[in-house]
């Protein structure tokens, strides 16, 4: 006859331990198994046939424990256990002999000083400040062995948590020392005047180097090459190298960007005698004909004759009289 037992254990964590360090330790399965004082051997295995569909794809191990049944009498027990990583902890399921079934869940909770505080569960003694590690155990075993298994499990897991905290503290100390050493090495590198750090001045450009674009660049001498005769043999008399035609400096009027002279064939206006006279249908008075557009050309004004200042119009009354 089996009996189900459920209990929870809360362990406050030191303020010097970060959340990442604890999660990293929980997700290290070999380390979690080796931190248990009862374990003497472990190795990974495939999922057994009795594994549920959810646990089939988990990570399985075969573990051997040493159990003190009575004072002076020890024995060994072997079992299979699966590990399943969570975002904030770890979940395990142990299948031990004699119908012993243990489901264990490790959860990291709490808040740091720079994080927003969350409401805590009542009745468990959860600390309101800092990080804490919670262990929820759901165990099924024989009624006669329930008290012994529970006592042994609590004692072993208490030692496991103490070792886990100490391991996390050592890991956090190593990370802190590595950060300090890296910071000091960077400061010493840039403080050394002989080291080529960021503070070293850039080399000043040399105007004598080819390709330097200064205010007054010096033209480089033209290379020379040997002339060739009609047979392709190289002669002995060197002559200066002829640059390409496009690189020869020419006046703007002769350059390729200057506008070519106008063509006399297209300089005269277009006149066609066929279109100089109005068409025949324009003589019909019923049709209003407009001649083609002609640019305005002002006529030469005749010199004004000396006379009265007021011009006489055709409809002026003075002319009618």
C-alpha positions as CSV (number, residue, x, y, z in Angstrom):
1,X,0.0,0.0,0.0
2,X,1.5,3.3,-1.1
3,X,1.1,6.7,0.5
4,X,1.5,10.1,-1.0
5,X,3.6,12.7,0.8
6,X,4.0,16.4,-0.3
7,X,6.3,18.9,1.4
8,X,8.1,22.2,0.5
9,X,11.4,23.6,1.6
10,X,12.5,27.2,1.2
11,X,16.1,28.2,1.4
12,X,17.2,31.9,1.4
13,X,20.2,32.7,-0.8
14,X,23.1,35.1,0.0
15,X,22.9,38.5,-1.5
16,X,26.2,38.0,-3.3
17,X,24.8,35.3,-5.6
18,X,23.1,36.3,-8.8
19,X,20.1,34.8,-10.5
20,X,22.2,33.6,-13.5
21,X,24.7,31.7,-11.4
22,X,22.0,29.7,-9.6
23,X,20.1,28.9,-12.9
24,X,23.4,27.8,-14.5
25,X,24.0,25.4,-11.6
26,X,20.5,24.0,-11.7
27,X,20.8,23.3,-15.4
28,X,24.0,21.4,-14.9
29,X,22.7,17.9,-14.4
30,X,25.9,16.2,-13.6
31,X,26.7,18.8,-11.0
32,X,23.3,18.5,-9.4
33,X,23.6,14.7,-9.2
34,X,27.2,14.9,-7.8
35,X,26.1,17.5,-5.1
36,X,23.9,14.8,-3.6
37,X,25.8,13.1,-0.8
38,X,24.1,9.7,-1.4
39,X,25.2,9.4,-5.1
40,X,28.2,7.2,-5.8
41,X,27.8,6.6,-9.6
42,X,25.8,8.0,-12.5
43,X,25.8,7.8,-16.3
44,X,23.3,8.9,-19.0
45,X,20.9,6.4,-20.6
46,X,18.1,6.3,-23.1
47,X,14.5,6.9,-22.1
48,X,13.1,3.6,-20.6
49,X,9.9,2.0,-21.9
50,X,7.8,3.1,-19.0
51,X,8.6,6.8,-19.6
52,X,5.5,8.9,-20.3
53,X,5.2,10.8,-23.6
54,X,6.1,14.0,-21.9
55,X,9.2,12.5,-20.2
56,X,10.4,10.5,-23.2
57,X,12.2,13.4,-24.7
58,X,13.8,14.5,-21.4
59,X,17.4,13.7,-20.4
60,X,17.7,10.4,-18.5
61,X,20.4,9.1,-16.1
62,X,21.0,5.9,-14.2
63,X,22.0,6.7,-10.6
64,X,23.4,4.5,-7.8
65,X,22.9,5.7,-4.2
66,X,24.4,4.4,-0.9
67,X,21.7,4.2,1.8
68,X,22.2,3.7,5.6
69,X,19.3,1.5,6.5
70,X,20.4,0.9,10.1
71,X,23.3,2.0,12.2
72,X,26.3,0.0,10.9
73,X,24.4,-1.4,7.9
74,X,24.6,0.2,4.4
75,X,23.2,-0.8,1.1
76,X,23.0,0.3,-2.5
77,X,20.0,1.2,-4.6
78,X,19.8,1.9,-8.3
79,X,17.1,3.9,-10.1
80,X,16.4,5.9,-13.2
81,X,15.7,9.7,-13.1
82,X,14.8,12.2,-15.8
83,X,15.8,15.9,-15.8
84,X,13.7,18.7,-17.4
85,X,15.1,22.3,-17.5
86,X,12.7,25.2,-16.8
87,X,13.3,28.9,-17.3
88,X,13.4,29.5,-13.5
89,X,14.5,26.1,-12.2
90,X,14.6,22.4,-12.7
91,X,12.2,19.4,-12.7
92,X,13.1,15.8,-12.0
93,X,11.3,12.5,-11.7
94,X,12.8,9.5,-10.0
95,X,11.7,5.9,-10.5
96,X,13.2,3.9,-7.6
97,X,12.7,0.2,-6.5
98,X,9.8,-1.0,-4.3
99,X,7.3,1.4,-6.0
100,X,9.1,4.6,-4.8
101,X,8.2,7.5,-7.1
102,X,9.6,11.0,-6.4
103,X,8.8,14.1,-8.3
104,X,11.0,17.0,-7.4
105,X,10.8,20.6,-8.6
106,X,13.4,23.3,-7.9
107,X,12.3,26.9,-8.4
108,X,14.4,30.1,-8.1
109,X,12.3,33.0,-6.8
110,X,12.6,36.3,-5.0
111,X,13.6,39.8,-6.1
112,X,16.9,41.7,-6.1
113,X,17.2,45.3,-4.8
114,X,17.0,46.7,-8.4
115,X,13.9,44.6,-9.3
116,X,10.2,45.2,-8.7
117,X,8.9,43.3,-5.7
118,X,6.3,40.6,-6.2
119,X,3.7,39.2,-3.7
120,X,4.9,36.1,-2.0
121,X,3.0,33.0,-1.0
122,X,1.8,32.8,2.5
123,X,2.3,30.0,5.0
124,X,5.7,28.9,3.7
125,X,8.0,31.4,5.3
126,X,9.1,32.9,2.0
127,X,11.5,35.8,2.5
128,X,10.3,39.2,1.2
129,X,13.7,40.4,0.1
130,X,16.5,38.7,-1.8
131,X,16.5,35.4,-3.7
132,X,15.4,32.1,-2.4
133,X,15.4,28.5,-3.7
134,X,12.2,26.5,-3.4
135,X,12.0,22.7,-3.5
136,X,8.6,21.0,-4.0
137,X,8.6,17.2,-3.4
138,X,5.7,14.9,-4.4
139,X,6.5,11.4,-3.2
140,X,4.7,8.1,-3.3
141,X,6.1,5.0,-1.4
142,X,5.2,2.2,0.9
143,X,3.4,3.2,4.1
144,X,6.0,1.5,6.2
145,X,9.0,3.3,4.6
146,X,7.5,6.7,4.2
147,X,9.0,8.3,7.3
148,X,12.4,6.8,6.6
149,X,12.5,7.9,3.0
150,X,11.3,11.4,3.8
151,X,13.9,11.8,6.5
152,X,16.7,10.6,4.3
153,X,15.6,12.7,1.4
154,X,15.3,15.9,3.5
155,X,18.7,15.3,5.0
156,X,20.4,14.6,1.7
157,X,18.8,17.6,-0.1
158,X,19.7,19.9,2.8
159,X,23.4,19.1,2.2
160,X,22.8,19.4,-1.6
161,X,21.4,22.9,-1.2
162,X,24.3,24.0,1.0
163,X,26.8,22.7,-1.5
164,X,24.9,24.3,-4.3
165,X,25.0,27.7,-2.6
166,X,28.7,27.3,-1.9
167,X,29.3,26.3,-5.5
168,X,27.4,29.3,-6.8
169,X,29.3,31.6,-4.4
170,X,32.6,30.3,-5.7
171,X,31.4,30.7,-9.3
172,X,30.3,34.3,-8.6
173,X,33.7,35.0,-7.0
174,X,35.6,33.7,-10.1
175,X,33.4,35.9,-12.4
176,X,34.0,38.9,-10.2
177,X,37.8,38.4,-10.2
178,X,37.9,37.9,-13.9
179,X,36.0,41.1,-14.5
180,X,38.5,43.0,-12.3
181,X,41.5,41.5,-14.0
182,X,40.1,42.3,-17.4
183,X,39.4,45.9,-16.4
184,X,42.9,46.3,-14.9
185,X,44.5,44.8,-18.1
186,X,42.6,47.3,-20.2
187,X,43.7,50.3,-18.0
188,X,47.4,49.1,-18.0
189,X,47.3,48.7,-21.8
190,X,46.2,52.2,-22.5
191,X,48.2,53.8,-19.8
192,X,51.5,52.4,-21.1
193,X,53.0,55.0,-23.5
194,X,54.7,52.3,-25.5
195,X,51.5,50.4,-26.3
196,X,49.8,51.3,-29.6
197,X,46.5,52.3,-27.9
198,X,43.8,54.6,-29.1
199,X,45.6,57.6,-27.6
200,X,48.6,57.2,-30.0
201,X,48.7,60.0,-32.6
202,X,48.2,59.2,-36.2
203,X,51.2,59.6,-38.5
204,X,51.3,62.9,-40.4
205,X,51.0,62.6,-44.2
206,X,54.1,63.0,-46.2
207,X,53.7,65.5,-49.1
208,X,56.5,63.8,-51.0
209,X,54.6,60.5,-51.3
210,X,52.9,59.8,-54.5
211,X,49.1,60.4,-54.5
212,X,49.2,63.0,-51.7
213,X,46.6,65.6,-52.4
214,X,47.9,68.8,-50.8
215,X,47.6,72.5,-51.6
216,X,50.6,72.4,-54.0
217,X,51.1,68.9,-55.2
218,X,54.3,68.2,-57.0
219,X,53.8,66.7,-60.5
220,X,55.5,63.3,-60.8
221,X,58.0,62.9,-63.7
222,X,56.7,61.2,-66.8
223,X,58.0,57.6,-67.2
224,X,60.2,56.8,-70.2
225,X,60.1,53.8,-72.4
226,X,62.2,52.3,-75.1
227,X,61.0,52.9,-78.8
228,X,60.2,50.0,-81.1
229,X,61.0,49.7,-84.7
230,X,58.8,48.2,-87.4
231,X,60.1,44.7,-86.5
232,X,59.0,45.1,-82.8
233,X,62.5,45.3,-81.4
234,X,63.3,47.7,-78.7
235,X,65.7,50.5,-79.6
236,X,68.3,52.2,-77.4
237,X,67.2,55.8,-77.6
238,X,64.6,56.5,-74.9
239,X,61.9,59.1,-75.5
240,X,59.4,60.6,-73.1
241,X,56.2,58.7,-72.6
242,X,53.2,60.2,-74.4
243,X,50.1,60.5,-72.2
244,X,46.7,59.7,-73.5
245,X,44.9,62.2,-75.7
246,X,42.2,62.8,-73.0
247,X,44.8,63.8,-70.4
248,X,46.4,66.5,-72.6
249,X,45.5,69.9,-71.2
250,X,43.8,71.9,-74.0
251,X,42.0,75.3,-74.0
252,X,38.3,75.2,-73.1
253,X,37.3,76.2,-76.6
254,X,39.1,73.0,-78.0
255,X,38.1,70.7,-75.2
256,X,35.6,67.9,-75.7
257,X,33.2,69.7,-73.3
258,X,33.0,72.8,-75.5
259,X,30.0,73.4,-77.8
260,X,30.6,72.7,-81.5
261,X,30.1,75.5,-84.0
262,X,26.5,75.9,-85.4
263,X,25.6,74.2,-88.7
264,X,24.7,76.7,-91.5
265,X,22.1,74.3,-92.8
266,X,20.0,74.7,-89.7
267,X,20.8,78.3,-88.8
268,X,18.2,79.8,-91.3
269,X,14.5,79.8,-90.4
270,X,12.3,77.2,-92.0
271,X,10.2,78.6,-94.9
272,X,8.1,76.5,-97.1
273,X,6.1,78.2,-99.9
274,X,3.3,75.6,-99.5
275,X,2.5,76.9,-96.0
276,X,3.3,80.6,-96.6
277,X,-0.2,81.4,-98.0
278,X,-3.5,80.7,-96.2
279,X,-5.4,77.6,-97.4
280,X,-8.4,77.8,-99.7
281,X,-11.0,77.1,-97.0
282,X,-9.8,80.3,-95.2
283,X,-11.5,82.4,-97.8
284,X,-14.9,81.2,-96.6
285,X,-16.4,84.0,-94.4
286,X,-18.2,81.4,-92.3
287,X,-14.9,80.1,-91.0
288,X,-12.7,82.1,-88.7
289,X,-9.2,81.5,-89.8
290,X,-6.2,82.4,-87.7
291,X,-2.8,82.6,-89.5
292,X,0.0,80.6,-88.1
293,X,2.0,82.1,-85.2
294,X,4.6,84.6,-86.3
295,X,7.1,85.9,-83.9
296,X,6.7,89.6,-83.1
297,X,9.2,91.7,-85.0
298,X,9.0,95.4,-84.2
299,X,9.2,97.7,-87.3
300,X,11.7,100.5,-87.4
301,X,10.1,103.7,-86.1
302,X,10.4,106.8,-88.4
303,X,11.9,109.9,-86.9
304,X,9.2,112.1,-85.2
305,X,8.4,115.3,-87.1
306,X,8.3,118.6,-85.3
307,X,4.7,119.6,-84.7
308,X,2.1,119.9,-82.0
309,X,2.6,117.9,-78.9
310,X,-0.9,116.4,-79.1
311,X,-1.3,113.7,-81.8
312,X,-4.3,114.1,-84.0
313,X,-6.3,110.9,-84.2
314,X,-8.6,110.1,-87.2
315,X,-11.7,110.6,-85.0
316,X,-10.4,113.8,-83.4
317,X,-13.0,116.7,-83.5
318,X,-10.3,119.1,-84.6
319,X,-9.8,117.1,-87.9
320,X,-13.6,117.0,-88.5
321,X,-13.7,120.8,-88.3
